[in-house]
């Protein structure tokens, strides 16, 4: 075993999560649990969805914990305008994916237009 192993190639059988930054258009007020449900339902169109966790919501921005194998699909499915199961019309834009929470939290602190 190489003494210069990176943290991503450690013996941990569970892959590291990815943190996905999303922006929701408009002025919506909703809880992290409701947003988690909407995002999970969007990914569940073809079968069971992964476990998601909204880390933080700050105005129009949110940071979501997504399994690394679902990050690409989440970016595709969550970008655009769509209707949630409860009739709420959402317009979202996925912004960036981070491998660590630090980068995502830094993005949340910056105020965009």
PyMOL commands that set and color helices and strands:
alter all, ss='L'
color gray80, all
select helices_A, chain A and resi 7-9+32-46+68-78+101-109
alter helices_A, ss='H'
color red, helices_A
select strands_A, chain A and resi 18-24+53-58+61-66+80-83+89-98
alter strands_A, ss='S'
color yellow, strands_A
deselect
rebuild
show_as cartoon
